[in-house]
């Protein structure tokens, strides 16, 4: 099994499309989208409202929320590795544990050192692709979707936190501001370059 971690912004559809491409090329592959913490936040927000508080952050604090998210991430990637140890698949995982370090740095909550100790036993990806979308483009896409909102200043801080991670030197950075197909082709090429023995007879187009 070869594990590919995919971090950065605007990845969910790209992850699904990479999985579809692998299967179309006859490469055993799986694509796992990230688990959203929205149901957890919703449940905590409901309790916060009952207690006369603003939201989940006022209820349990940002540091505890980051710990909850990190524990969820650890359980997810560990179970994935255990279930697929004998599989020949290329497994693409939307958001690996590195996002927890970047979020903690960007939010200014919790201890990044503690999170590294907590998540240090998680399986390491064979390849980590960082989809580098500029904050301005990320905000534009979010506005087009019209589903949620994001603070452009936070997105800038979040991106800077990723770039500052010591692990980032081992990432393969793919420019993410282009049109969907251009970005998808660049990500496919990153896979081909990383695993030539698997993709020797595969076309990226």
N, C-alpha and C positions, 0 to 999 in steps of 0.2 A: 504494500500500500504506500502510495505517495500522498502526503498531505500538503495542500496549498492553502495558506491563510491569506485572506483578502481583507485589507484594511483601507481606511480612508472614507471618502464620502460618496453617496449615490451609487451603492453597489448592488442592491438587491436584484434588480432586473438583470444586471450584468452577470451576476452569479448564476442565475437561472439559465441565461443564454449560453454561458460557458458549459454548463452541464449538458444542455441540448446539443451543443457542438461536439463535445466529446463522444456522445452516443452516436451522432451522425457519422463520425469518423471511425466507428468501430472500436473506440477506446473505452474499456470499462471505467465508468466514472459516476460520481455522485456529486451533487451540489446541495449544500446545507445552508439555508438562509439563517440569518441571526435571529435569536430569540428576543422578542421585544419585552421590555420591562413595563409596558403600558398597563397590563392588567394589575401588576403589583402596585404601580403608582395610583391607579384608579381605586383599588381597594383601600390603600392607605389614605388617599384623599377623602374617601367617604368617612373613615374613622376620624380623620382630622376635623371634618365638618361637624361631626357629632360632638367633638370635644371643643368646638368653638375656635378652632385654629385655622390658619390660612390654607395650608396644604400639607403634603406628606413630609416636606423638608422641615417645616416647623414642628411636625409631630415627632419625627425620629432623627432629624438632622442629616445634613449632607454626607457626613462621614459614614454613618450607619447605612445610608442608602447605597453609597459606593461599595461598601462591604457586601451588602446583599447581592448587588449586581456581580461583583467579582466571584462570589461563591457560586452563583448560578452559572457563570462562565466556566469555572473550573469543573463543575459537575458535567457540563455539556461536552467539553472537549475530551475529558477523561473517558466518559462513556463511549464517545465516538471511537476513540482509539482502541478501547478494549473490545468493542464489537467488530472491528474491522482489521484486527491484527493479521489475519491470514488472507485478507482480500487483496486481489491484484489491482483494485480500483485506484484511480486518481480521485482523491476526495478534496473538494473545494469547500472551504469553510468561510462563510461570511462573518468577519470579525473574529480575531483570535484574542488571546489574553492581553496582547500589547495595547489594545484599545482601552483597557482598564487603567493602565499606567498613564496613557495620554489624557484620559478623562480626569483622573485624579489631579494631574498637574494643571490642566486647564481650569478645573473647577476650584482648585485651591483647597480641596478637602481631603482628609485622610492622609495616610503615609504611603508614599510610593514604595519606600523601602519595605514596609510591612506587606504590601500587595505583592512585591517581588518574592518575598519569602513564602507567602500563601500560594502563589501561582507558579512558583519555581519548579514544582514537580510535574506540571502539565506537559504533555508531549509537545515537542517542538515541531513546527511545520518544516517540511523539506524545502519549501519556497514560501516567501511572504511577498505578495504584490501589494504595493501601496498605490491606490488610485488617487492621484493628486488633483483634486478639483479646487480651483481657486474659490475663496469665500464668496466673491461676487457672483460667480457662476452658480455656486451652490444655492445662494439665496434666490437667484433668478429661477432656478428649477423648482425650488420649494414653492415659490409664489405661483408658478404655472400650475403646479399640482393643486394648490388651494386647499390642502388638507390640514397642514400644520404651519407653524411659524418657527423661525430660528433667528437668533441675534447674530448679525454679521460679525460683530466684534468678538463674540464667543467662538464663531467658526474660525476666525483668524487666530485666536489664542489656541484653539484645539489643533489646528494644523501645525502651528509652531511647536506645540508640545510633542506631536508625533516626530517632527524633524529633529527634536532635541533628544529623543530616546537613544540610548547607546545601541540598541538593537537595530536602529534605522540604517546603520551602515551595511547591514546584510539584506536589507529590503531591495526589491526591484521596483523602482518608481515608474509608474505609467501615467503620462499626462492625461487628465480626465476631462479637460474643457472642450474637447472636440465633439463632433456629432457621434451618435451612438455607435454606428458601424466602425468608425475610425478607432474609437476607444476599444471596442470589442476585438478588432484585429490586433491591436497592440498587446492586449492581454493574452490572446491566443499565442502570439509570437513569444511572449515571455515564458509561457508554458513549454513551447517547442524548444526554446533555447536552454531551459533548465533541465529538461528530460529528453535529450536527443534519442536515447535508446527506446523510449516509449513512442515518440512521435516521428520516427524516422520516415514513415510513409504517409504522413498526415499533411493535408493542405490547410493553411490558415484561412483561406478564402471561402 
